[in-house]
Amino acid sequence: MVSFDDLDLYRFDSQLDEEQRMVRDTVRRWVADRVLPRIESWAWEGTFPRHLVPEMGELGFLGASFTEYGLPGLDAVAYGLINRELERGDSGLRSFASVQSALVMYPILRWGSQDQKDRWIPALGRGTAIGCYGLTEPDFGSNPGGMRTRAVPDGDGWILDGEKAWITNGGIADVAVVWARTPDGIRGFVVERGTPGFSTVDHHGKYSLRASVTSQLVFEECRLPGDAILPGTTGLKNPLMCLTQARYGIAWGALGSAMATFEAALEYARTRIQFGGRPIGAHQLVQEKLVWMYNEIVKGHLLVLQLARMKDEGTMTHQAVSLAKRNNVWVARECARLAREIHGANGIVNEYPVMRHLMNIESVYTYEGTHDIHTLVVGQYLTGIPAFDPPAEG
């Protein structure tokens, strides 16, 4: 089978250093050995491969960009490649790692107390603890500033009430980073599983991200100790900063999904014989689809490579991340659709990875900022005029 990497017209591989290639190859081998042989059955059964989490920790896939507590401290390109290779396997796998790293470890490291860091970061990095991120609510997705979850002071602690929805890892998480309104504005809290008043309910009936746990978090007079608050949090900008980190990984990860469907389509086009004994890849319409897929994946790589350089330099902006997330997820969605067309009827069965990726990318297209919301973010950057109606809270 021809790999996308064998068709490197723009010599992307030459832009990677030895460590970055080693990281890429390590993740790719692990996905090939431990994920791909079983992923179709896990997705079909709606099962998350929780047993793989400690392996991910041992290999340094979790919190890979951080240096504290003996974490790998990889640069932005290497971290991006981890996300790409994981999503080449399955979007649910990359979603797990993205939440663990960018949405749980990042806020604890950035705004947490020393005790919170000591308690959770080593375990999260090893994969012996699992985290989730409670921001989205049943009635507030694109507008997180409208959240209804409240935390009010109560003696030496807090009482937390509210609900969070569509939370990756929620039902299996040992700890949740939860955002709530307080008398001092929106603050973050670290809520441990087993805290009285805290429960979870898994979302069922999903056609997408089936090899991933998605849950609702429920807080009913949930009593938290005073030290549950993330002391460095000061407002809505904090959870949005976390989302910027996660969207960076998504921009890389989506290319992995696109590569998987492209490679499947290319192999099918080269080997499916039709119309007089020729492969369907000999026909102009099929070649046009393959060229479109390849063209957009190449451009997407150049986009995230520059974004990674900006991230390492400290010049990356949330608008740049929005542009990359918007573009690359759209590319992955279109690649999955075109791959499905090239496969014909075979595109809908799990003998091939296409339909699984096609269904998964529908969620990625929507979560952590829908395609349209990222369009408005970039539109405001271009015009200086916010088009949100009513304007989003900042």
N, C-alpha and C positions, 0 to 999 in steps of 0.2 A: 504494500500500500504506500502510495506517495504521500509524504508528509508536507504540510504547508512550509515547513522549515527547509525542505529540499528545493523550494522554488523562490529563493531569497533574492529577487531582482534588485532590491535596494540595499542589500548587504546589511540587514538589520543585525545579524549575528555579530558582525564586525564591530558594532557599537557597544557590545557587552564585554566586560572584563572577565577574568578567569573566575572570580567568585560568583558573579552573576550567572555565568553559564553553569557553574556547579550547582547553584541553588535551583535553577530551572530544571536541570537534568535530574536532580534528586527528587523534586516534586513530581516530575513526569513519570519517573520509574515507579514511585510509590503509587501514584494514581493508576498506572497500568497494572501493577501487581495486586493492589489491595482494593481498588474501587471498580474499575471497568468490568471485571469478571462477574460482579454481583449487582451493579447499579440498576440494571433494568428490573431485576426482581425486587430490589428494595423499593424502587419507585412504584412498581405495580402493586406491591403490598402496602405501600404507605408507611414504610419503616425507615427511621433514621439510623445509620450505622454508628450508634454511640460507642461501640467497642473500639472504633478507630480514633477516638478523640485523644487518648493518652499517646498513641503513636504519633499523632500530629504534634503533640507537645514535645515528645522526645526528639523529633526531627527538627524542631525549631520553627514550625509553621505558625505558631500562635504568639502574638506580640513580637513578631520578628523584627520590627523596626525600632524597638525600644532597647536601651542599653542597661537599664536598671535590673537588679536582681539576677544578673548573669544571662539576661536575654541577648539574642544574637546581635542586635544593633545594626541590622542590614540597611543599606541605602535604599532610596525610593524605587530604583529600577528593580533591584532584587525582590523587594516587597511586592511590587507590581507583578513580577513574574510568578511569584507564589500564587497570587490571586488568579492569574491567567491560567496556570496549569491546573489549579483546583477546579475552576469552572469548565475547563476543557473536559473534566470528568463529569461534573454535575453542578448546576447553579446552587443547589441546596448545600453542597459541601463548602463552596466558597462563601455562601451566606453565613454558615456557621462560623467559619474562621474570621470573616469580616466583622461580625457582631462581637465575637470574643475579643478581638484585637482593638478595633477602632471605636467601638461603642461601649465597651465595658472597661477594658484595661486602660485605654486612653484617658477617660474622664477621672478614673481613680488616681492614675499617676499625675494628672495635671492639677486636679482640684481637691484630691482626697487628703485626709490626715495621714500622718505617719503610721498610725495603727491600722488604718484601712489599707494602706499600701502593703504593709507587712503581712496582714492577714490574707489578702486576696491575690496580689499580683503573682507571687511564686506559684500558687496553686492553679491559677488561670493559665499561666504560661506553660505549666507542665501538662495541662489538660486533666488534672485530677479534680478540678472544679470547673463548672460551666456557668457562664453568665448570660444575661439577657438585658435588653434596653427598653425601658418603658416610657415612650413618648407619645406615639400615636394612640388616639382614643376612638371609640366607636363613631363619634360624630365629628372628629377633627383629625384629618390626615394632612392635607396640604396646608392647613392653617393651624400649626401646633400652638400658636399663641392664644388660640381660643380654648385651650384645655380647661376642663372642669375639675380635674383631680386637685384636691386641697390637702394641705398639711398645716395644722394649727398647733401652736405650742400648748403643751399640757404638762404642767409641773416642770420636771427636769427633762421631759421628752417631747414627743410629737404624736398627734393622732392623724393618720393618713386615710383619706376616703376618696374613692373614685375607681375608674376602670381604664385599662389600656387594652388595645386590640391589635391583632395582626403582629404579634410579638414573636420573632424568631427565637427559638430555644426556650420559650417561656415555660413550657410544661416540664422541662428537664433541668432547668437552671437551678444552681445552688445559691445564686445571688442575682439580684436585679438592680440595675441603676435606673431609678424612677424619678421622673420630673413632675413637680407639683407646684401649684400656687401657694404661696405663704404670705403673711402680712408684709414681708419684705420683698415680694416679687417671686418670680419663678426660681426655684432652687432644686438641686439634685440630692437624692437620698440613696443610700446603700441599704437594700432590704434583703435580709437573708431568708431563704426558704425555711418554713416552720415558724415564722413570726406569727403570733396570733392575729387573726383578721386578714391574713394574706392567703389567697387561694388562686389556682389557675384552672382554666378550662380550655382544652385544645379545640382549635377550629377543625371541623371535619368536612368531608365532601369536596376537598380541593382537587382540581384537575391539574394544578401547577405546583411545583416545588413539593412533590409528594414524598421525596426522600429527605424531608426537613420537618421539624416540629414547629408549628405555628399556633400561638395560644392567645387567650385573653387573660389578663391579670386583673384580679378583683381585690380591692382593699375596702374592708368594712370595719370601721373603727380600729384600724390596724395601729397598734401602739408601738412606737419606735423609741429607742433610747436617744438621748440628746446627741450622742456621737454618731448617729446614723446619717446626719446631714453631711454632704460634701462641702466642707467649710469654705472652699475657694470659689464656689459658684455664686454668680451675681445677677443672673437674668437669662432670658431666652437665648441670648447670644451663645451661651455655653452649650446647650444641646445642638444648636445649629453648627457650632464648630466641630462637634463630634461627627455630625452628618457629612461635613466637608471631608473629614478623614475617611469615612466609609465610602463616600462616592468616588474618591480617588481610587480605591481598590476595585470598585464596580467598573470603572472605566477600563481598567486592565482586564478584569475578570470577563467582561462581556466579549472581549476578543477571543478568549478561550472557547466560549460557546460557539462563536462564529467560525473559528478554526475547525472545531469538531464537525460542524455541519458541512462546511466546505470540503473537508477531507472525505467525508462520507459520500458527498455528491460527486466529487471527482472520481473516486474509486468506482462508484456505481456507473457513471457515464463512460468510463474506460472499459468496463467489463460487461455491461448489459447489452446483449446482441439483439438487434431488431431491424426490420426492413432490409432484407437482402443480405444478412450476415455481417452487417457492420455494427460497431458499437454506437450507442446513441450519442456519445461524445463526438462523433464525426459530423453531427448536424449543427448547422449555424445557430439555431435558436438555443440549443443546449450550451454551446460554447459561449454565447453571449451572456447567459446566466452565470456561468462559471467565472468569466472575466469580470463581471460586475462584482461578484463576491470577493474575488481575489483583490481587485482594485481597491475596494473599500476597506478590507482588512489591512492591506498595506498602509493606506492613509491613516487608519486608526492607530497603528503602531507608531507611526511618526508623531502623531498627536500626543500619545501618552509618554513617549520617550522624552519629548520636550517638557511635558508637564512634570515628569519625574525630576528632571534637572532643576526646574523652578522650585519644586518641593524641597530638594536638598539645599538650594540656595536661600530658601526662606522667602522667595518672591511669588509663590503660588497664591492665587486668589480664588475665592469661592466661585467667581464668575467663570474663571478658566476651568475649574472642576465641573461646573454645570455644563459647559460646552462639550467637554470630553465625555461626561456621562451621557448626555443627550445624544451625541453623535454615535458613540460606540455601541450603546444598547440598541439604538435604531438599526445600526448595521447588523448586529447579531440577529435582531428580529427578522429583518429582510433576508438574511442568509438562511435562516431556518425555513422561512417560507419558500424560498427558491429551491432549497435542497429537497423539501417535501415535493415540489412540483417535478423535479428531476427524477425522484424515486418512484413517481406514479403511485399506484396502489400500495407498493411496498413501503412508502413513506409513512404509512399510518400504523405499522406494526412494530413491536419492540425488538424484532430481529435487527433493526437498525436504530441508531440513536436519535434520529431526526425529530420524531414527534415529541419525545421527552424534552429535548432542548427547545423545541417550538413552544411547548406549554410552559416550560420554566421561564423562558425569556419574557413571556407576557407579564409575569409578576415583576421581574427585574425592570421592565419598561415602566411599571407603575410605582414601585416602592422607592423610598428615599428621594422623593421628588419625582412627580410624573414628568413625562416628556414635555407636556404643555407648560408645567410650572417652570422647568428649566429654560424653556423658550422665553418665558416672561422675564426670568432672571437675566438672560443675555440681552433681551430686548431693552430692559431698563438700563443695562450697561451701555448699550449703543446710543440710546436716545436721551438718557437722563430722566426719563419719565416712567414712573411705576405704573404698570397697567393692571395690577391686582385690584379687584373691585369687590369689597372695600380693600384699601391698602393693607398688606400684611403687617402684623405687629413686628417690630424689630427690637 
